[in-house]
Amino acid sequence: METISADDLRTDAMPTEVDRLAGELGRSDLQMRARLIRADILLQAGETAESGRLAQQVNAWATEHADARLLAGSHHLLAVFFHQVGDMADALAHADQCVTNSGADMPARVRARHLSMLAISLHGNGSPDEARQRFREALDVATAAGELKLSLQVLNNMAYTEYQAGNATDASALIPEMRAFETRYGVPLRPHYLDTIARIEMMHGRYAEAEATLRPVVNGSTEHLPTKGNPLAECLLTVAEAQRLSGDVDRAQQTLDRAVAVCDEYGLMSSRARVREQQAQLYAATGRYREAYEEYRRFHTEIEALQAAQREARARALQAVFETEEARRASERFRELAQRDALTGLYNRRFVDERLAVLLDGAAASRAPLSAALVDLDHFKRINDTLSHATGDVVLQQVAALLAAAVGGAEVAARLGGEEFLLILPDTDADEAVRRCERLRQAIHAHPWQPVTGEIPVSASIGVTTVVDGRSTPSALLAQADRNLYAAKRAGRNRVVADPA
């Protein structure tokens, strides 16, 4: 069963029976392996709550018994679970632990899946460069092992994340790689892969090409099954948008009418709401503004109802995961992981969002100063482009070590994303904050970078701000630090800029 994908197993009857038999034999290890398979099947079937509960059970057992294989597998499913319920920080924490526990003996197909989930989680947490690197690692592993379907899945994930980020050039560069799997290897592109390609083509205004890309799906070609239900509805929505944007409003209306019929036939509430949004835009494009307004009101009402139902479902799923004592202990253990940046080990933006408000409240209560400094590496893109993203990661890690060494006690060093870092310095007035930031700037500039970056120097610009009695908000404090950072950049970089006297 472990060598068969969850899509192919389809039902959890077999792993449930193995779980029962293993229990009768007293083989808890086999029970946990069967439950992990069952959790994967349930997740694919949309049974998120039960899947998360089982994955958490397996994870607690694997932690107690130091079973690296089950640790990796359960962390993977928990990463997917938290991603689906919208908790990106926990998803990243579990994805990172999943890859950490993936040993050299891990099957290539499994390791590629783990790397791909880490990439998705990194992207969701605002680390696109690291995400691209992990995606490429996953693709290399899958391709080397001859896992063509998995390679294509990874490519689609890469392309879709670039599309979501609005990176039209990077997304387009992946289309030939995706199409090569069909022309060169005979691996058909699934409907949602074609939809990804069409969406990217639309970013460049190639509306006719986007429609042609999805024609096999909307025409019901047997090579691209399934061409019904949700895949068909989503592709029809894309085609209707392409037709509207190209000015062919009559055909766009026909396509939307067909999408309505598909949504009603299969009970696709989310897609039906999005049809209303497209219909409103089509009405507006033809000057029917009153009808556009009414249709958009209906869209807004349906979306609000769907979002409320999703929030309730997520709450039930999270309750199922954290209902046992073992799960609660795991929750505390992973809270710390969720607050850490996976690459550098520094605190992340989620922690900053929680902690900075608390520190400001404390400073206000004691009428003590508090300083914050934004640290941004100068010309960091040059390192990634000239050397590699792996070299860039090493630079980030070594800079992070310098920041960590510069703080103590209640002080905070965090990575906000990319090459931007933050220091929070309670009980530190403006003069002392500037002195400490200047020492940090010099330490970064004087660090022995030559073995890492060769002739390319590494320096940082720092914007520091201070409130004398804590009377500020996190957003206002960071905005002022950002203005000072911009001033440091504008003045020539590799310098510290504080508040005006």
N, C-alpha and C positions, 0 to 999 in steps of 0.2 A: 504493500500500500504506500510505503514511503517513496517508492520510485514512480508512482503514478500521480499526476497533477490532480488537484482538487476538482478542476473542471471535468476531468475524465471520470472520476469516481462518482460525482454527482450526488450520491446519497450517503448519509452517515450510518447506514444500517450495518455495514461490515465492521467499521472501527468500534461501533457500540457493542457488537457481539464479541469482538476481541477484548475489549475492556472488561466485559463480564467474565469471560473465560480466564483472563489473566488474574482477575481478582480471586477466582476460585482456586487458582494455583499459587496464590500468594506472591505473584510477580508484579510488584508495584511499578517496576521500571517499564514493563511492557504495557501496563495500564496507562502510564503517562504518555508513552509514545502513541498509543491508540487515541488518547484524548486530544493530543496535539493535532493529529490527522483530522479528527472530528471537528475540532475548533476551526481548522482551515476550511473545511467543507461548509460549515455553518456561516463563516464569514463571507464566502463566495455567494451563499444563498441569501445574504442580507440579514441573517440572524445575529446581529451585532452583539447584543447583550449577552447571549449565551456563549457566543464565541469568546468574548472578552473574559467572561467568568472562568471558562475552561482553561484559557491561556494563562490566566493568573494562577490557577491551581497548579498547573504544570510548572510555571516559573518558580513558585514557592518550593515545590518539591525538588526541582533541579538545583536551586540555590542551596538547599539543605544538604543535598547529596553531591554537590560539586560536579554535576553532569553537564559538561560544556556543550555537548550536542543539543540537549534539550533546552539549555539556557539560550543558545543562539536561536533555536526555533521558536521558543515562547516569546523571547524579546521581539522577534520579527513580527509575530502576530499581534503583539501588544502595540508595536509601532503602527501597524496598519489600523488597529482598533482606535488608537488615540487620534490618528490622522482623520479617520472617518467621523469622529465625534467633534473634531475641530480644535483639539488641544495639541497644537504644533510643538510646543516645548516638550511635553511628555513623549510625543512621537519621536522627536529627535533623541531624547535620552535613551529610549528603548532601542532605536535603530543603531545608535552608537554602541550600546552593549551587545547588540546582535552581532555586529561585525567583529567586535573585540573577542567574542567567544567562538568565532568561526575559525577553526584550526585549519592547518594545511591539508588534513585528511577529509575536509568537507567536500562533498561532490560539487563539481564546477557549477552545475545548474542551481544548486542551493546557494552557493556563495555569490553567484551573479544576482540572484533575487535579493539577497541581503544587502549587497552594495547598492543596488538600484533603489531599495527602500531608504537607505541612508541618504542617497542623493535627493530623493523626493523630499525627505524631512529637512535636509539642509536648505533646499530651495524655499520651503515653507517658512523657514526661520530667517530668511534674508541673507543667505550666504551663497549667491549664485556661482561664484568661481569654484568653491569647494564642491558644489553640487555637480558642476560639469566634470570635474576631475573624477568623482566617484561614478558618475554615469559612464565615462569612458572606460574606467576600470571594469565595471560590470559588463560592458559591451565586449571588451577584450577577452574576459574570462569566458563568456558565453560563446563567442565566435570560435575561440581556440578549441572549445569542447564540442563544436559542431551543433550546438543548440540554436538552430536557426530561428525557430519560432520565438524563443526567449530573446534572442538578439534583436529581432524585429520589435518585440514588446518594449525592450529597453530604448531602442531608437525612437519609438513613438512617445515614450515618456519624456525623453530628452527634447523632442520637437515641441511637445505640448507645453512643457514648462517654459521654453523660450517664447512660445506664442503668448502664454499668460503674462510673461514679463514684458511683452511688447518688443522683443528683439527680433525684428523681421528678418534681418540679414542672417543671423545665426540660425534662426528657425528654417529659413529657406535652404541653407546649406545642407540640411539633413534630409531634405526630400529625395535627392538622387540616391542617397544611401538606402532609404526605405524602399524606393521603387526597385532597386537592384535585387532585393530579395524575391520579388515576383518575377522579374525578367531573367535573372541569372540562376536562381535556385528553385523557382517554381513554388515559392511560399506565397499564397494569396494574401492580399492586404484585407484585413477585416474592416467592416463598416466604420468603426470608430477610428481606425488608422487613416482611412480615406477622408474622414471628416476632419481630422487633424491637418492633413495635407491641404484640403480645400480651405480651411480657415487661414492657413498661412498664405495661400495664394491670394485670398481676399485682402490680406494686409497690404499687398502690393497693387491692389486695384485690378487684379486679373480675375474678373468675375466670370467670364466665359470659361476660363480654364477650371475654376472652382466647380462650376456646374458640370463640366465634362468629367471631372474627377469623380463626382458622386453619381454620375449617370448609371453605372452598373448597379448601384444600391437601389436607387429609386425605381429602376426598371425591373428589379427583381432577378438579377443575374444569379444563377445557381453557384457561381464561383465565389460569391461574396455573402453566402448565407451566414447568419440569419438576416433576412431582409424583411423583417416584420418587427412589431413591437417597438421598444424603446430605440434600438439602433436606427430603424427606419424613420421614426418621428424626429430624431435629432438631425439626421441627414436632410430630411425635408425642410426643417427649419433653416439649415445653412443654405440650401438651394434657394429658398424663398428670399432670404436676405441678399444673396448674390444677385438674384433677378431684380429685386427692388433697387439695389444700388446701381445696377447697370441701366436702370430706367425702364425695364420691361415689367410694368406694374400689372398688366393683365395676367401674364403667366405667373407672376409672384402671387397674385390672389388665388389662382387655381391651385398652386402648390400649397398655400396655407389652408385652403379648404380640404385638401387631401390630408394634411397634417392633423386637422381637427378630427377627421373621421378615424384616423389611426389612434389618436389619443383617446377618443371616446370608446373605441373598440377594445382597447387594452387597459383602460382605466389609468392612463398616464397623467396624473394630476400636475406634476411639476412641468412636464413638457407642454401640457395644455395651457398653463399659465404663461409660459414663454411664447406660445402661439399668440396669445392676446397682446403681449408686448410688441411682437412683430406686426400684428394687425394694426395696432395703434400707429406705428411708424409708417405703415403703408397708407393708412387713411391720411396722415399728415402730408405724405409725399404727393398725394393727389388733391390736396386742398380741402379735404373733408375734416376740418379741425374739430367741430363739435363731436363727430363720431370718434375721432382720435382721442379726444379727452375722455369720453365715456368708456371707451375700450381700455384706456390706460387706468381709469379708476377701478374697473373690474380686475385688471391685472394686479394692481396694487393690493386689492382686498384678498385675492386668492393667494398671492405671495405671502402676505402677513399670516394667513391661516396655515399655509404650509410650513412657514418658519416656526410658528408656535407648536405645531405637531412635531417638527424635528427637534425642537428644544426639549419637549417632553420625552421623546424617544431617546435622546442623548442622556437625559437625566436618569432614565430607567436603566440604560446601558451602564452608566458609571456606577449606579447603585449596585447593579449586579456584580460588577467587578470588585468593588470595595466592601462587599457585605460580610466577608469572613475576616477573622482576626489575622490570618496570614496575609490577606490582601491589604489590610490596614497597615501592617508592619511594612509591607512592600511599598505602600504609598509613601510612608515617611522616608524610606530609603531612597526612593526615586524623586522625591521632592527636591533633594539636594542636587541630583543629577539634572533635573529639569531646569534648575537655576544656573547651570554651568554651560558655558560655550564648549561644544564638543572638541573643537580644534585646539584651543589654547588653555582650557581649564579655568579661565577667568569667569567671573559672574557674567550673565547675559542680560539682554534688555529686559526680559521678564522680571528678573530679580531687581534691576534698577527701578522699574516701574513700581514695584512693591516697596522697596527699601528707602528710596529717596524721600518719599512723602513722610515716612516715619522719622527719618533723621531731621527733616525740616521742622516737624512738629516738636521734636526734642530740643532743637536749637531755639525755637520760639519760646518754649516753656522756660528754658534756662537763660534766655537772652544772650546766647553764645554765637559766635560767628560760625559760618559754614562756607567752605569753598568747593567749587567744582571745576574740573579742567577737562576739556575735550582735546584728545591727542589724535592727530591724523598724520599718517605717514606720507611723506612728500613723494610724488611721482611713482607711487607704488605700482601703477599699471605697467610702467616700463619694465619692472622686474618680472611680472607675470608674462608679458608679451615677449621680452627678449630672452629670458631664461626658461621658466616654466611655472605653472601653477604650484607644482610641488615645491619648488624653491621659494615661491611666495609664501607657502604655508610655513616653511622653516623660519622665514623672517618674522612672520606673525607670531610664531611660538616663542622665538627668542625675545622679541619686543615685549610680549606678554610676561615673560619671566622678569624682565627689567621692571615692568610696572608692578608686578606682584611683590618684588623686593622693595619697592618704594613706599608701600603702605603697611600699616599694622593696626592692631586693635580694632576699633569700629570703622576704620577707613575701608573704602571699597575701590577695587580695581575691576573694571568690567570691559568686555568687548561688545560694542553696540552693533557690529556688523561690518563686513569688508575690512578696511584698514583703519577704522575709527574706534578709539578706545575712550574710556571715561574714568577719571579719578574723582571720588567723593571724599572730602577731607573735613570731617566735623572738628569743631574747636580749633580751626585754623584761620587766622586772619589773612588779610590780603597780602601783606608783605611776606609772611612766612610761606603762603601758597606760591607766590611768584618765585621765591628762592628755591623751594622744593621742585617746582616745575622746571626751572632753569637747570638744576642738577640732573633731572631726568632727561631733559633735552640733550645735555652734554653727554650723558651716559649712552644714549641711543646713538648719537653721532660718532662717539669714540669707540663704540663696540667693535670688536674684530670681525668685520663683515666679509673680509676678503675671501676666506675659505667658502663662504656661502654664495656671495653675489659677484665675486671677482672684482672688476674695476667699477662696478656700479655702486655708488654710495647709498647709504640709508640714513635718512634724517626725518625729523618730525616737526610739525608746527603745532603749537599748543595755545588754545584760548582758555584763559582762566577767569573766573568771576567769583565774587564773594558777597554774601549777604551778612550783615553784621548781627542780626538778631533772629534769623530764621524766617523772617516775614516775607515769604515768597512762595511760589508754587513750583512743582517740578518742571512744568513746561516753560515757565518764565525763566527759571534758573538756567535750564539747558539752552534756551533760545539766546540768552545773553552770552553764554559761553561760546555758542556757535557763531555769534556775531564777532566775538573777539578772535575766534579761530580763523574766520574769513579774513579779518584784518591782517592776521599773521601771514596768511597765504598771499594776500595782495601785496604785502610789504616785502616779499621776497622769499618766504618760507624759512624753515629751520630757525624759528624764533618763538618766543613767548610773548603774547599780548594779553594784558590784563585790562580791567575796567579803567575808563578815563578817570583821572584824578578829580 
